């Protein structure tokens, strides 16, 4: 899984910056339930959560938004695993750091989840997308995740940091 930014749009494909040094291709039909008549209308600058389908040294990387898990949910229902990421913030992290966020026992993600509702998408290309209920919570979540890497191995300090951050007044935006 990777998170990218749409850099260019053709009639049949999107060119996506996946922060690897070159652009990748995503077909307009590479979405669950997409057809020539019913397909996403994404624009330059939109964020997308996708997965790498083909890597070959002789051709551009190919991406897809069709889940291999067997769960078929149309892109336009908003329930598909892959697709456009609306609003939120992206953060670029060291690639080794994103793997720790994927663990079910990740301390900072679990501590944040006890206090806040949020969405998170983790790209194996080192890009993290977070979205809270409002701008303030989104920034709190991003800050907590970034700070947790500095506090790695200091569980009590991570929990204290999350608790201090979530005490920020909820109605300030």
Secondary structure as UniProt FT lines:
FT   STRAND          2..9
FT   STRAND          13..17
FT   STRAND          23..31
FT   TURN            32..33
FT   TURN            44..45
FT   STRAND          47..56
FT   TURN            57..58
FT   STRAND          59..65
FT   HELIX           75..77
FT   STRAND          83..85
FT   STRAND          89..92
FT   HELIX           95..101
FT   TURN            104..105
FT   HELIX           107..115
FT   STRAND          118..122
FT   TURN            124..125
FT   STRAND          127..132
FT   HELIX           135..150
FT   TURN            151..153
FT   HELIX           155..166
FT   TURN            170..171
//
